[in-house]
Amino acid sequence: MEKSFYTGKGIGVCILDTGIYEHIDFTGRIWAFYDFLAFKRRPYDDNGHGTHVAGLVAGDGTASMGKYRGAAPGCGIISLKVLDRYGTGSQDDVLRALRWIREYRQQYRIRVVNISVGTTCNSKRNHARLLESVEQLWDEGVVVVTAAGNQGPRPGSITAPGSSKKVITVGSSDLLEGRSAISGRGPTTECVCKPDIVAPGSGIVSCCNQPARYMTKSGTSMSTP
């Protein structure tokens, strides 16, 4: 990957996921960690999904001699664990995490929030609190980027909070068609076209929750960061 002038240095990126492993590619840049499930204080990731996503955001490629680097390899990482070892979680924990962001975003210079998490949304009413919470963050000047979900490719398959009309919803460019197609697509219940943008999501290599190792994963969670 070519080096970019823009590294995200000085910018805090908050990631809501399964946590984060202290991979060598993140050395010195995990600015904060909060566990909404077990309330452990030291960063950990008992699933691996969150570490993989964090690597796509912020990995600096140290363990791969620069081969696998994230979009913003100089940014600070704020990891909020809202999903368990199976990758499941509750809407209440996500809402608590979003309130945490509003409380601490100035302290940790949070400018971007990555939500590679989604829940099936049949109507805006069913997930009104979730959508209102992410939209409040957006209105306060935080860039919220969220996955389109892996419930596609049928129309109306965008998951919440990606179904919000305000946030940036990302689909997988290589998982939109064919037998392996899973990337969610609109329109939403408000007839909003989604996703807003697409990026590769199939067979993506990023940081693993083991020392100096990488792993491959697929899905809109990988496209989002």
PASEBA-1860 file (N, C-alpha, C; in nm, 3 decimals):
! residues 225
1> MEKSFYTG> 0.084/-0.119/0.000/0.000/0.000/0.000/0.088/0.125/0.000 ~ 0.056/0.220/-0.083/0.133/0.343/-0.089/0.111/0.425/0.037 ~ 0.216/0.492/0.080/0.204/0.578/0.196/0.127/0.703/0.159 ~ 0.045/0.749/0.253/-0.034/0.868/0.229/0.016/0.982/0.317 ~ 0.000/1.101/0.267/0.034/1.219/0.346/-0.056/1.230/0.468 ~ -0.178/1.179/0.454/-0.276/1.185/0.562/-0.270/1.058/0.645 ~ -0.229/1.070/0.770/-0.213/0.953/0.857/-0.310/0.952/0.974 ~ -0.382/1.062/0.994/-0.473/1.070/1.108/-0.404/1.106/1.238
9> KGIGVCIL> -0.278/1.145/1.234/-0.205/1.178/1.356/-0.276/1.288/1.434 ~ -0.296/1.263/1.563/-0.363/1.361/1.648/-0.513/1.348/1.651 ~ -0.568/1.261/1.567/-0.713/1.242/1.559/-0.751/1.113/1.634 ~ -0.857/1.121/1.713/-0.907/1.003/1.782/-1.016/0.936/1.700 ~ -1.002/0.805/1.679/-1.104/0.727/1.609/-1.160/0.625/1.708 ~ -1.289/0.632/1.729/-1.355/0.542/1.823/-1.414/0.423/1.749 ~ -1.388/0.303/1.801/-1.434/0.180/1.736/-1.523/0.102/1.833 ~ -1.650/0.084/1.795/-1.743/0.003/1.875/-1.740/-0.139/1.820
17> DTGIYEHI> -1.694/-0.234/1.903/-1.677/-0.369/1.849/-1.655/-0.469/1.963 ~ -1.575/-0.574/1.934/-1.550/-0.679/2.032/-1.429/-0.649/2.120 ~ -1.376/-0.529/2.111/-1.259/-0.492/2.188/-1.137/-0.480/2.099 ~ -1.019/-0.483/2.160/-0.895/-0.469/2.083/-0.782/-0.542/2.154 ~ -0.703/-0.613/2.075/-0.583/-0.679/2.126/-0.467/-0.581/2.110 ~ -0.375/-0.583/2.205/-0.262/-0.489/2.200/-0.155/-0.536/2.099 ~ -0.194/-0.533/1.975/-0.109/-0.574/1.863/0.005/-0.475/1.845 ~ 0.119/-0.524/1.798/0.235/-0.438/1.779/0.207/-0.323/1.682
25> DFTGRIWA> 0.112/-0.344/1.591/0.077/-0.239/1.493/0.005/-0.120/1.557 ~ -0.036/-0.134/1.685/-0.105/-0.025/1.754/-0.019/0.039/1.863 ~ 0.106/0.001/1.872/0.191/0.041/1.985/0.184/0.191/2.014 ~ 0.147/0.222/2.138/0.144/0.361/2.184/0.024/0.441/2.137 ~ -0.069/0.376/2.064/-0.180/0.454/2.008/-0.319/0.407/2.053 ~ -0.325/0.317/2.151/-0.456/0.286/2.211/-0.478/0.387/2.323 ~ -0.548/0.493/2.288/-0.565/0.604/2.382/-0.663/0.572/2.494 ~ -0.760/0.487/2.466/-0.860/0.455/2.568/-0.926/0.322/2.534
33> FYDFLAFK> -0.966/0.251/2.640/-1.041/0.126/2.624/-1.147/0.122/2.733 ~ -1.269/0.088/2.693/-1.375/0.072/2.793/-1.456/-0.052/2.758 ~ -1.474/-0.136/2.858/-1.543/-0.263/2.842/-1.683/-0.251/2.902 ~ -1.786/-0.251/2.817/-1.923/-0.237/2.864/-1.986/-0.371/2.905 ~ -1.910/-0.479/2.892/-1.962/-0.612/2.924/-1.908/-0.663/3.057 ~ -1.777/-0.680/3.066/-1.715/-0.735/3.187/-1.642/-0.630/3.268 ~ -1.632/-0.509/3.214/-1.569/-0.395/3.281/-1.422/-0.420/3.317 ~ -1.354/-0.496/3.232/-1.211/-0.515/3.249/-1.139/-0.387/3.207
41> RRPYDDNG> -1.029/-0.360/3.269/-0.962/-0.233/3.246/-0.854/-0.240/3.137 ~ -0.792/-0.356/3.122/-0.687/-0.369/3.021/-0.748/-0.410/2.888 ~ -0.701/-0.354/2.777/-0.756/-0.390/2.646/-0.748/-0.539/2.618 ~ -0.855/-0.596/2.563/-0.857/-0.736/2.521/-0.962/-0.754/2.413 ~ -0.950/-0.864/2.342/-1.046/-0.897/2.236/-1.061/-1.048/2.231 ~ -1.169/-1.099/2.286/-1.190/-1.244/2.294/-1.259/-1.300/2.171 ~ -1.270/-1.219/2.066/-1.330/-1.264/1.941/-1.235/-1.244/1.822 ~ -1.175/-1.127/1.813/-1.083/-1.095/1.704/-1.138/-0.997/1.603
49> HGTHVAGL> -1.270/-0.985/1.598/-1.334/-0.895/1.502/-1.292/-0.750/1.523 ~ -1.295/-0.705/1.648/-1.262/-0.566/1.677/-1.118/-0.533/1.645 ~ -1.027/-0.628/1.670/-0.886/-0.606/1.639/-0.865/-0.597/1.488 ~ -0.936/-0.681/1.415/-0.928/-0.679/1.268/-0.975/-0.545/1.214 ~ -1.089/-0.498/1.265/-1.142/-0.368/1.223/-1.046/-0.256/1.261 ~ -0.992/-0.263/1.383/-0.898/-0.159/1.427/-0.774/-0.156/1.338 ~ -0.729/-0.273/1.293/-0.613/-0.277/1.204/-0.640/-0.210/1.071 ~ -0.763/-0.224/1.021/-0.800/-0.160/0.895/-0.812/-0.009/0.910
57> VAGDGTAS> -0.844/0.034/1.030/-0.849/0.177/1.059/-0.708/0.230/1.084 ~ -0.637/0.164/1.177/-0.521/0.230/1.238/-0.393/0.150/1.241 ~ -0.390/0.028/1.189/-0.266/-0.049/1.192/-0.155/0.020/1.116 ~ -0.033/0.020/1.171/0.077/0.089/1.102/0.168/-0.006/1.025 ~ 0.134/-0.137/1.025/0.209/-0.232/0.944/0.341/-0.277/0.999 ~ 0.367/-0.250/1.126/0.496/-0.287/1.184/0.527/-0.435/1.169 ~ 0.429/-0.521/1.199/0.451/-0.665/1.197/0.466/-0.722/1.056 ~ 0.425/-0.646/0.956/0.433/-0.692/0.817/0.532/-0.612/0.735
65> MGKYRGAA> 0.614/-0.534/0.803/0.711/-0.446/0.736/0.641/-0.352/0.637 ~ 0.525/-0.304/0.678/0.452/-0.205/0.600/0.356/-0.259/0.498 ~ 0.345/-0.391/0.486/0.258/-0.448/0.383/0.110/-0.426/0.415 ~ 0.073/-0.447/0.542/-0.067/-0.432/0.583/-0.081/-0.311/0.676 ~ -0.128/-0.202/0.619/-0.145/-0.078/0.694/-0.290/-0.032/0.684 ~ -0.335/0.036/0.789/-0.471/0.086/0.790/-0.485/0.219/0.719 ~ -0.608/0.268/0.713/-0.637/0.393/0.644/-0.575/0.514/0.714 ~ -0.562/0.506/0.846/-0.508/0.618/0.924/-0.407/0.564/1.025
73> PGCGIISL> -0.288/0.524/0.978/-0.191/0.455/1.064/-0.127/0.540/1.172 ~ -0.166/0.665/1.181/-0.110/0.750/1.286/-0.213/0.794/1.388 ~ -0.338/0.754/1.370/-0.444/0.802/1.458/-0.441/0.736/1.595 ~ -0.511/0.796/1.690/-0.529/0.736/1.821/-0.654/0.650/1.820 ~ -0.650/0.537/1.891/-0.760/0.442/1.892/-0.833/0.448/2.025 ~ -0.963/0.463/2.019/-1.048/0.454/2.136/-1.139/0.334/2.113 ~ -1.114/0.227/2.186/-1.186/0.101/2.166/-1.293/0.083/2.273 ~ -1.417/0.068/2.228/-1.528/0.044/2.319/-1.582/-0.096/2.293
81> KVLDRYGT> -1.570/-0.183/2.391/-1.616/-0.322/2.375/-1.765/-0.331/2.406 ~ -1.844/-0.356/2.301/-1.990/-0.369/2.317/-2.039/-0.506/2.271 ~ -1.948/-0.588/2.215/-1.984/-0.721/2.166/-1.904/-0.827/2.242 ~ -1.964/-0.943/2.264/-1.898/-1.049/2.340/-1.811/-1.138/2.252 ~ -1.766/-1.249/2.306/-1.674/-1.338/2.233/-1.739/-1.401/2.111 ~ -1.871/-1.401/2.106/-1.943/-1.456/1.991/-1.982/-1.348/1.890 ~ -1.947/-1.224/1.920/-1.981/-1.114/1.831/-2.122/-1.064/1.846 ~ -2.186/-1.098/1.957/-2.322/-1.053/1.982/-2.322/-0.950/2.096
89> GSQDDVLR> -2.426/-0.870/2.098/-2.436/-0.767/2.201/-2.577/-0.714/2.209 ~ -2.597/-0.619/2.299/-2.729/-0.561/2.319/-2.732/-0.416/2.272 ~ -2.850/-0.374/2.232/-2.867/-0.235/2.190/-2.840/-0.140/2.305 ~ -2.874/-0.181/2.427/-2.851/-0.095/2.543/-2.703/-0.067/2.563 ~ -2.617/-0.167/2.542/-2.473/-0.145/2.556/-2.421/-0.051/2.448 ~ -2.473/-0.064/2.327/-2.434/0.028/2.219/-2.477/0.170/2.253 ~ -2.596/0.185/2.307/-2.644/0.318/2.346/-2.558/0.377/2.457 ~ -2.519/0.293/2.551/-2.430/0.341/2.658/-2.296/0.385/2.601
97> ALRWIREY> -2.247/0.311/2.504/-2.120/0.347/2.441/-2.131/0.480/2.367 ~ -2.241/0.502/2.301/-2.260/0.629/2.229/-2.270/0.746/2.326 ~ -2.330/0.723/2.443/-2.333/0.829/2.546/-2.193/0.854/2.598 ~ -2.114/0.747/2.613/-1.975/0.761/2.658/-1.896/0.848/2.561 ~ -1.918/0.826/2.433/-1.848/0.906/2.331/-1.881/1.054/2.347 ~ -2.008/1.084/2.365/-2.047/1.225/2.380/-1.981/1.288/2.503 ~ -1.965/1.208/2.608/-1.906/1.260/2.732/-1.755/1.281/2.721 ~ -1.688/1.192/2.647/-1.541/1.194/2.644/-1.481/1.233/2.509
105> RQQYRIRV> -1.563/1.274/2.415/-1.508/1.298/2.281/-1.408/1.413/2.276 ~ -1.428/1.513/2.359/-1.331/1.623/2.362/-1.200/1.579/2.425 ~ -1.210/1.503/2.532/-1.091/1.456/2.603/-1.002/1.370/2.514 ~ -1.063/1.284/2.434/-0.986/1.193/2.349/-0.983/1.236/2.203 ~ -1.025/1.357/2.176/-1.019/1.415/2.041/-1.085/1.324/1.937 ~ -1.201/1.272/1.973/-1.272/1.181/1.884/-1.338/1.258/1.771 ~ -1.295/1.231/1.649/-1.350/1.295/1.530/-1.428/1.197/1.444 ~ -1.395/1.068/1.458/-1.457/0.965/1.376/-1.501/0.849/1.464
113> VNISVGTT> -1.619/0.795/1.436/-1.667/0.675/1.505/-1.695/0.568/1.401 ~ -1.633/0.451/1.418/-1.654/0.338/1.328/-1.745/0.236/1.397 ~ -1.859/0.207/1.333/-1.953/0.109/1.388/-1.971/-0.004/1.288 ~ -1.887/-0.107/1.302/-1.900/-0.225/1.216/-1.993/-0.324/1.286 ~ -2.106/-0.272/1.330/-2.206/-0.347/1.406/-2.341/-0.312/1.347 ~ -2.429/-0.409/1.336/-2.562/-0.378/1.282/-2.668/-0.471/1.336 ~ -2.790/-0.422/1.336/-2.903/-0.503/1.377/-3.014/-0.485/1.275 ~ -3.090/-0.590/1.248/-3.197/-0.583/1.149/-3.299/-0.478/1.190
121> CNSKRNHA> -3.334/-0.393/1.096/-3.425/-0.282/1.125/-3.545/-0.289/1.032 ~ -3.658/-0.334/1.084/-3.779/-0.344/1.004/-3.853/-0.211/0.995 ~ -3.834/-0.126/1.093/-3.897/0.006/1.092/-3.815/0.100/1.177 ~ -3.820/0.226/1.145/-3.745/0.325/1.221/-3.790/0.327/1.367 ~ -3.918/0.300/1.390/-3.970/0.303/1.525/-3.902/0.201/1.615 ~ -3.876/0.081/1.559/-3.815/-0.026/1.637/-3.677/0.011/1.691 ~ -3.605/0.096/1.618/-3.469/0.131/1.658/-3.451/0.282/1.669 ~ -3.557/0.349/1.709/-3.555/0.496/1.714/-3.445/0.549/1.804
129> RLLESVEQ> -3.427/0.487/1.921/-3.326/0.537/2.014/-3.185/0.524/1.955 ~ -3.160/0.411/1.887/-3.029/0.390/1.827/-3.001/0.491/1.717 ~ -3.097/0.510/1.629/-3.079/0.605/1.519/-3.066/0.747/1.572 ~ -3.148/0.783/1.669/-3.140/0.918/1.726/-3.005/0.943/1.791 ~ -2.949/0.840/1.854/-2.822/0.856/1.923/-2.706/0.878/1.826 ~ -2.702/0.799/1.717/-2.593/0.820/1.620/-2.612/0.951/1.546 ~ -2.735/0.990/1.522/-2.760/1.117/1.452/-2.725/1.236/1.540 ~ -2.741/1.221/1.672/-2.701/1.328/1.763/-2.550/1.348/1.758
137> LWDEGVVV> -2.476/1.238/1.754/-2.331/1.248/1.740/-2.293/1.319/1.611 ~ -2.360/1.281/1.503/-2.336/1.344/1.372/-2.362/1.494/1.379 ~ -2.472/1.531/1.441/-2.509/1.672/1.452/-2.409/1.751/1.536 ~ -2.339/1.681/1.625/-2.239/1.746/1.710/-2.102/1.754/1.642 ~ -2.095/1.707/1.518/-1.972/1.721/1.441/-1.884/1.599/1.434 ~ -1.933/1.485/1.481/-1.856/1.360/1.474/-1.892/1.286/1.345 ~ -1.793/1.240/1.272/-1.818/1.162/1.151/-1.847/1.017/1.192 ~ -1.966/0.972/1.165/-2.006/0.836/1.201/-2.010/0.750/1.074
145> VTAAGNQG> -1.930/0.644/1.074/-1.923/0.554/0.960/-1.969/0.416/1.007 ~ -2.067/0.358/0.937/-2.124/0.232/0.983/-2.145/0.134/0.869 ~ -2.149/0.007/0.903/-2.163/-0.098/0.803/-2.305/-0.107/0.748 ~ -2.314/-0.148/0.623/-2.445/-0.170/0.560/-2.508/-0.300/0.609 ~ -2.426/-0.387/0.669/-2.476/-0.514/0.719/-2.463/-0.625/0.616 ~ -2.469/-0.749/0.665/-2.451/-0.867/0.580/-2.581/-0.943/0.559 ~ -2.693/-0.868/0.552/-2.824/-0.930/0.534/-2.873/-0.920/0.389 ~ -2.788/-0.867/0.301/-2.825/-0.844/0.162/-2.812/-0.968/0.076
153> PRPGSITA> -2.827/-0.951/-0.057/-2.834/-0.820/-0.125/-2.975/-0.775/-0.160 ~ -3.076/-0.833/-0.098/-3.213/-0.795/-0.135/-3.238/-0.648/-0.099 ~ -3.328/-0.581/-0.171/-3.362/-0.442/-0.140/-3.417/-0.430/0.003 ~ -3.382/-0.320/0.069/-3.432/-0.295/0.204/-3.361/-0.374/0.311 ~ -3.238/-0.418/0.285/-3.167/-0.504/0.379/-3.058/-0.433/0.459 ~ -3.055/-0.301/0.455/-2.959/-0.226/0.535/-2.993/-0.244/0.683 ~ -2.891/-0.270/0.766/-2.913/-0.284/0.910/-2.897/-0.151/0.981 ~ -2.952/-0.141/1.100/-2.936/-0.020/1.182/-2.805/-0.031/1.261
161> PGSSKKVI> -2.731/0.080/1.280/-2.770/0.218/1.249/-2.735/0.265/1.108 ~ -2.692/0.174/1.020/-2.662/0.214/0.883/-2.782/0.266/0.808 ~ -2.902/0.238/0.860/-3.025/0.286/0.796/-3.052/0.433/0.826 ~ -2.970/0.495/0.911/-2.985/0.638/0.938/-2.958/0.719/0.813 ~ -3.037/0.821/0.791/-3.020/0.905/0.672/-2.899/0.997/0.682 ~ -2.843/1.011/0.804/-2.735/1.108/0.824/-2.595/1.046/0.818 ~ -2.577/0.927/0.872/-2.444/0.869/0.883/-2.396/0.816/0.748 ~ -2.265/0.789/0.740/-2.207/0.732/0.620/-2.216/0.580/0.629
169> TVGSSDLL> -2.293/0.521/0.540/-2.315/0.376/0.539/-2.231/0.314/0.428 ~ -2.154/0.211/0.465/-2.060/0.151/0.371/-2.099/0.008/0.338 ~ -2.106/-0.022/0.209/-2.130/-0.157/0.162/-2.003/-0.217/0.106 ~ -2.008/-0.345/0.071/-1.892/-0.414/0.015/-1.904/-0.421/-0.137 ~ -1.809/-0.361/-0.207/-1.815/-0.354/-0.353/-1.806/-0.493/-0.417 ~ -1.738/-0.586/-0.351/-1.720/-0.719/-0.407/-1.814/-0.823/-0.345 ~ -1.912/-0.777/-0.269/-2.010/-0.867/-0.209/-2.153/-0.821/-0.239 ~ -2.167/-0.754/-0.355/-2.297/-0.700/-0.395/-2.372/-0.791/-0.492
177> EGRSAISG> -2.296/-0.871/-0.567/-2.357/-0.955/-0.670/-2.297/-1.095/-0.667 ~ -2.367/-1.190/-0.725/-2.318/-1.327/-0.734/-2.356/-1.412/-0.614 ~ -2.303/-1.533/-0.610/-2.339/-1.628/-0.505/-2.295/-1.583/-0.366 ~ -2.186/-1.510/-0.360/-2.133/-1.467/-0.230/-2.189/-1.333/-0.184 ~ -2.287/-1.280/-0.259/-2.342/-1.148/-0.227/-2.413/-1.148/-0.091 ~ -2.369/-1.060/-0.001/-2.431/-1.046/0.131/-2.449/-0.899/0.171 ~ -2.386/-0.809/0.096/-2.385/-0.668/0.135/-2.525/-0.607/0.131 ~ -2.563/-0.543/0.241/-2.695/-0.483/0.250/-2.713/-0.366/0.156
185> RGPTTECV> -2.838/-0.343/0.117/-2.867/-0.229/0.029/-3.005/-0.172/0.063 ~ -3.028/-0.048/0.023/-3.155/0.018/0.047/-3.258/-0.020/-0.057 ~ -3.366/0.055/-0.063/-3.388/0.176/0.015/-3.426/0.145/0.160 ~ -3.409/0.245/0.247/-3.449/0.232/0.386/-3.600/0.255/0.396 ~ -3.652/0.243/0.517/-3.795/0.265/0.537/-3.835/0.409/0.507 ~ -3.735/0.499/0.504/-3.761/0.639/0.469/-3.730/0.666/0.322 ~ -3.712/0.557/0.245/-3.685/0.566/0.101/-3.553/0.638/0.071 ~ -3.455/0.619/0.160/-3.323/0.677/0.139/-3.235/0.573/0.070
193> CKPDIVAP> -3.165/0.615/-0.035/-3.074/0.525/-0.106/-2.953/0.495/-0.019 ~ -2.921/0.370/-0.004/-2.806/0.326/0.074/-2.746/0.205/0.004 ~ -2.618/0.174/0.020/-2.519/0.246/0.100/-2.474/0.375/0.033 ~ -2.403/0.457/0.109/-2.353/0.584/0.055/-2.227/0.563/-0.026 ~ -2.153/0.459/0.010/-2.025/0.432/-0.056/-1.996/0.283/-0.041 ~ -1.914/0.230/-0.130/-1.873/0.090/-0.118/-1.721/0.080/-0.121 ~ -1.670/-0.027/-0.060/-1.526/-0.055/-0.057/-1.509/-0.206/-0.052 ~ -1.392/-0.257/-0.088/-1.371/-0.402/-0.085/-1.399/-0.461/0.053
201> GSGIVSCC> -1.460/-0.580/0.055/-1.492/-0.643/0.182/-1.467/-0.792/0.185 ~ -1.419/-0.848/0.076/-1.399/-0.993/0.068/-1.251/-1.030/0.080 ~ -1.220/-1.118/0.175/-1.083/-1.165/0.192/-0.986/-1.056/0.232 ~ -1.024/-0.975/0.330/-0.942/-0.861/0.372/-0.848/-0.902/0.486 ~ -0.721/-0.873/0.471/-0.619/-0.908/0.570/-0.598/-0.791/0.666 ~ -0.597/-0.823/0.795/-0.573/-0.720/0.897/-0.524/-0.786/1.025 ~ -0.508/-0.707/1.128/-0.450/-0.753/1.254/-0.533/-0.864/1.321 ~ -0.461/-0.955/1.384/-0.521/-1.068/1.455/-0.505/-1.047/1.605
209> NQPARYMT> -0.591/-1.111/1.683/-0.580/-1.099/1.829/-0.479/-1.199/1.886 ~ -0.367/-1.210/1.818/-0.251/-1.288/1.861/-0.126/-1.208/1.828 ~ -0.018/-1.232/1.899/0.103/-1.150/1.882/0.154/-1.142/1.739 ~ 0.161/-1.019/1.686/0.224/-0.989/1.557/0.172/-1.072/1.441 ~ 0.044/-1.114/1.448/-0.012/-1.196/1.341/-0.127/-1.124/1.272 ~ -0.161/-1.172/1.152/-0.272/-1.118/1.075/-0.369/-1.230/1.040 ~ -0.490/-1.192/1.005/-0.590/-1.290/0.964/-0.678/-1.229/0.856 ~ -0.755/-1.314/0.790/-0.840/-1.271/0.680/-0.986/-1.282/0.721
217> KSGTSMST> -1.062/-1.177/0.694/-1.206/-1.178/0.721/-1.280/-1.111/0.606 ~ -1.411/-1.137/0.598/-1.494/-1.080/0.492/-1.622/-1.024/0.550 ~ -1.677/-0.923/0.483/-1.805/-0.865/0.523/-1.802/-0.715/0.516 ~ -1.918/-0.654/0.534/-1.926/-0.508/0.532/-1.853/-0.446/0.651 ~ -1.832/-0.525/0.757/-1.753/-0.477/0.871/-1.611/-0.441/0.827 ~ -1.559/-0.512/0.728/-1.425/-0.487/0.678/-1.423/-0.369/0.581 ~ -1.534/-0.346/0.513/-1.542/-0.233/0.419/-1.551/-0.100/0.493 ~ -1.617/-0.099/0.606/-1.646/0.025/0.679/-1.521/0.102/0.720
225> P> -1.424/0.038/0.787/-1.303/0.114/0.826/-1.218/0.158/0.709
END
